[in-house]
Amino acid sequence: MNNLKNNELKFIVIMIIAMVTWGYSWTSAKILGPYGDINVKLVLRFLLAAITLAPILIWYKIDFYINRSGIKFILINSLALCSYNYFYFKSTHVGLAGVGGVLVTTLNPLLTSTIAFLFFNKSFSKKDVLGLIIGFVGGGIIMRLWEMNYTLMLESGNIYFILASLSWVTVTINSQDSNKSIHFLAYSFWSFVCSFLISFIFCDWKILIETVQYGSTFWINILILSIIVMSFANTIYFYASSRLGAVKASSFIFVVPLTALIFSRILLSEKILISTLIGGVFSITAVYIINKR
């Protein structure tokens, strides 16, 4: 029993560490904004993540083989990962990293819960409905919907934040179901490989070659986003989704908003808006209510 509790505690600690790295990732993506094309960053990120994971699979003797059912999950996950990462980089290029870190990471579990309720026969309860209402009110406050129109939605990056969040819902739900067909490490590895191939199709060779000349700031941040955030944090999240289910795994994301704000304030000197803090509190409260037993 004690070993079980210790393992559970270790898992929770590892998940929290992974979520802290996600918090930093929004600042890192903003720093990378002036460097090159988004598709080039996608190619490098997925390639480095796959290279990092390969030795781990070999070390733990995880079979690289995937069956037909596993291929389906990998293809869906790869397309969703490409979509998420594109909108993730696009949103931080246009909008504030701190706002994105709060908005996307609180919308993720709320949208995951909503879609699970509507399309996957998950039953509603009064607290779930209350949580969703509070959460979406919080999201509206973060986006400052009362002053929004279509043009401002694009200029502020809010539309890209929303599209990134919707893409991640697919990643979460798909990862939950993948454990029946494929080991989570092999699932991560092949998802990154396929995502690399998809993004490579749209990549400009000339710009990709030019990255060799980029300075240490670019390479430090692309390595952090690839090895630490994607290989480590994303793989841990895939495992959590397969072990705990999509809704519970997504609840760990509540760690990200605060760390995203802290990193963006310290490293980018971004102003923390009162509306972001109030909306963030609403959304985090909603995630807690939905996942509370």
C-alpha positions in Angstrom: 0.0 0.0 0.0 2.8 2.4 0.9 4.6 1.6 -2.3 1.4 2.4 -4.2 1.1 5.7 -2.5 4.7 6.6 -3.1 4.4 5.7 -6.8 1.3 7.8 -7.0 3.1 10.8 -5.3 6.1 10.4 -7.6 3.7 10.4 -10.6 2.0 13.6 -9.4 5.3 15.4 -8.8 6.6 14.4 -12.3 3.3 15.6 -13.8 3.6 19.0 -12.0 7.2 19.4 -13.2 6.1 18.6 -16.7 3.3 21.3 -16.5 5.9 23.8 -15.2 7.9 23.3 -18.4 4.7 23.9 -20.4 4.4 27.2 -18.5 7.8 28.2 -19.7 7.1 27.0 -23.2 4.9 30.0 -23.9 7.7 32.4 -23.1 10.1 30.3 -25.1 7.8 30.3 -28.2 7.5 34.1 -27.9 11.3 34.4 -27.8 11.5 32.3 -31.0 9.0 34.6 -32.8 11.6 36.7 -34.8 13.5 33.6 -36.0 12.5 32.1 -39.3 9.3 30.4 -40.5 6.8 28.6 -38.2 7.1 25.4 -40.4 10.9 25.3 -39.9 10.4 25.4 -36.1 7.8 22.6 -36.3 10.3 20.4 -38.3 13.1 21.0 -35.9 10.9 20.5 -32.8 9.4 17.2 -34.0 12.7 15.9 -35.3 14.6 16.6 -32.2 11.8 15.2 -30.0 11.8 11.9 -32.0 15.6 11.6 -31.9 15.5 12.1 -28.1 12.9 9.4 -27.6 14.5 6.7 -29.8 17.2 5.8 -27.3 14.7 5.6 -24.5 12.6 3.0 -26.4 15.8 1.0 -27.1 16.9 1.2 -23.4 13.6 0.0 -22.1 13.2 -2.5 -24.9 9.9 -1.1 -26.1 8.8 -2.6 -29.4 8.8 -0.1 -32.3 6.3 -2.2 -34.1 2.7 -0.7 -34.4 -0.4 -2.6 -35.6 -3.1 -1.2 -37.8 -5.1 0.1 -34.9 -2.1 1.9 -33.5 -1.4 3.5 -36.9 -4.9 5.1 -36.8 -4.2 6.7 -33.4 -0.8 7.9 -34.4 -2.0 9.5 -37.6 -4.8 11.3 -35.8 -2.4 12.4 -33.0 0.2 13.6 -35.6 -2.3 15.8 -37.4 -3.6 17.2 -34.1 0.0 17.9 -32.9 0.9 19.7 -36.2 -2.3 21.8 -35.9 -1.7 22.6 -32.2 2.0 23.5 -32.7 1.2 25.7 -35.7 -1.4 27.7 -33.8 0.7 27.7 -30.7 3.6 29.4 -32.5 1.3 31.7 -34.5 -0.6 32.8 -31.4 2.6 33.7 -29.4 4.0 35.6 -32.4 0.9 37.8 -32.4 -0.4 37.8 -28.8 1.1 37.9 -25.3 2.8 34.7 -24.0 1.3 35.1 -20.6 -2.3 35.5 -21.8 -1.8 32.5 -24.1 -0.4 30.4 -21.3 -3.5 31.2 -19.2 -6.2 31.1 -21.9 -5.1 27.9 -23.8 -4.2 25.9 -20.7 -7.5 26.6 -18.9 -9.6 26.2 -22.1 -8.0 22.8 -22.8 -9.6 20.9 -19.8 -12.8 22.8 -20.2 -13.2 22.0 -23.9 -12.1 18.4 -23.3 -14.8 18.0 -20.6 -17.4 19.7 -22.9 -16.6 17.4 -25.9 -16.4 14.3 -23.6 -19.9 15.2 -22.3 -21.4 16.0 -25.7 -19.9 13.3 -27.9 -18.6 10.5 -25.8 -21.6 9.7 -23.6 -20.0 11.1 -20.4 -22.8 11.9 -18.0 -23.4 15.5 -16.8 -23.8 16.4 -13.1 -24.8 19.8 -11.6 -21.2 20.5 -10.6 -20.0 19.8 -14.1 -22.5 22.2 -15.6 -21.6 24.8 -13.0 -17.8 24.3 -13.7 -18.2 24.6 -17.4 -20.3 27.9 -17.0 -17.7 29.4 -14.7 -14.8 28.2 -16.9 -16.2 29.7 -20.1 -17.0 33.0 -18.3 -13.4 33.0 -17.2 -12.2 32.4 -20.7 -14.3 35.3 -21.9 -12.8 37.6 -19.3 -9.3 36.6 -20.3 -10.1 37.4 -23.9 -11.9 40.6 -22.9 -14.8 39.6 -25.2 -16.6 42.9 -24.5 -14.1 44.8 -26.6 -13.6 42.1 -29.3 -14.5 42.1 -33.0 -13.2 39.8 -35.8 -10.2 42.0 -36.6 -9.2 42.4 -33.0 -9.5 38.6 -32.4 -6.9 38.1 -35.1 -4.6 41.0 -34.0 -4.7 39.9 -30.3 -4.0 36.3 -31.2 -7.1 35.1 -29.4 -8.4 33.2 -32.4 -5.2 31.3 -32.6 -5.3 30.6 -28.9 -8.7 29.1 -29.3 -7.7 27.0 -32.4 -4.7 25.7 -30.5 -6.9 24.7 -27.6 -9.3 22.9 -29.8 -6.4 21.0 -31.5 -5.2 19.9 -28.1 -8.6 18.4 -27.2 -8.1 15.9 -30.0 -4.6 15.1 -28.7 -6.0 14.4 -25.2 -9.0 12.3 -26.2 -7.0 10.4 -28.8 -4.2 9.6 -26.3 -6.7 8.3 -23.8 -7.9 5.6 -26.2 -4.4 4.8 -27.7 -3.2 2.7 -24.7 -5.3 -0.3 -25.9 -3.3 -0.5 -29.1 0.2 0.8 -28.5 2.7 1.5 -25.7 2.7 5.2 -24.7 6.4 5.6 -25.5 6.1 4.1 -29.0 3.0 6.2 -29.4 4.9 9.4 -28.7 7.9 8.4 -30.8 5.9 7.6 -33.9 3.6 10.6 -33.4 6.6 12.9 -33.5 8.1 11.1 -36.5 4.8 11.4 -38.5 4.4 15.0 -37.3 7.9 15.7 -38.6 7.1 14.2 -42.0 3.9 16.2 -42.3 5.5 19.5 -41.3 8.5 18.8 -43.5 6.2 18.8 -46.6 5.4 22.5 -46.0 8.9 23.5 -44.9 11.2 25.8 -46.9 14.6 24.1 -47.4 16.5 27.4 -47.7 15.1 28.8 -44.4 15.8 25.4 -42.7 19.4 25.5 -43.7 19.7 29.1 -42.5 19.0 28.0 -38.9 22.6 26.8 -38.7 23.6 30.4 -38.6 21.1 31.4 -35.8 22.6 32.2 -32.4 22.5 30.5 -29.1 19.2 32.1 -28.1 17.4 30.3 -30.9 19.0 26.9 -30.3 18.7 26.9 -26.5 15.0 27.6 -26.8 14.3 25.2 -29.7 16.1 22.5 -27.7 14.1 23.2 -24.6 10.8 23.1 -26.6 11.8 19.9 -28.3 13.6 17.8 -25.7 12.3 19.0 -22.4 8.8 20.2 -23.3 7.8 17.8 -26.1 9.8 14.6 -25.4 9.5 14.8 -21.6 6.4 16.8 -20.8 4.2 15.7 -23.7 5.1 12.0 -23.3 4.3 12.2 -19.6 0.9 13.8 -20.5 0.1 11.1 -23.1 0.8 8.5 -20.4 -1.4 10.4 -17.9 -4.2 10.5 -20.5 -4.0 6.8 -21.0 -3.8 6.0 -17.3 -6.1 8.6 -15.7 -8.4 9.4 -18.6 -8.7 12.6 -20.7 -10.6 14.7 -18.2 -8.4 14.0 -15.1 -5.2 14.2 -17.1 -6.2 17.6 -18.4 -6.8 18.9 -14.8 -3.1 18.9 -14.2 -2.9 21.7 -16.7 -4.1 24.2 -14.0 -0.4 24.4 -12.9 0.5 26.0 -16.3 -1.3 29.4 -16.1 0.5 30.7 -13.0 3.9 29.6 -14.2 3.3 31.0 -17.7 2.5 34.4 -16.2 5.5 34.3 -13.9 7.9 33.4 -16.8 6.4 36.0 -19.2 6.7 38.7 -16.5 10.3 37.9 -15.6 11.8 37.1 -19.0 9.6 39.2 -21.3 8.5 42.0 -18.9 4.9 41.5 -20.1 2.3 43.4 -18.2 -0.1 41.1 -16.3 -3.6 42.4 -16.9 -6.2 42.3 -14.1 -8.6 40.7 -16.5 -6.1 37.9 -17.1 -5.8 37.2 -13.4 -9.5 37.3 -12.7 -10.4 35.1 -15.7 -7.6 32.7 -14.8 -9.0 32.3 -11.2 -12.5 31.7 -12.7 -11.1 29.1 -15.1 -8.9 27.3 -12.6 -11.8 27.1 -10.2 -13.9 25.6 -12.9 -11.3 22.9 -13.7 -11.2 22.1 -10.0 -15.0 21.9 -9.7 -15.3 19.6 -12.7 -12.6 17.2 -11.5 -13.6 17.2 -7.8 -15.1 13.9 -6.7 
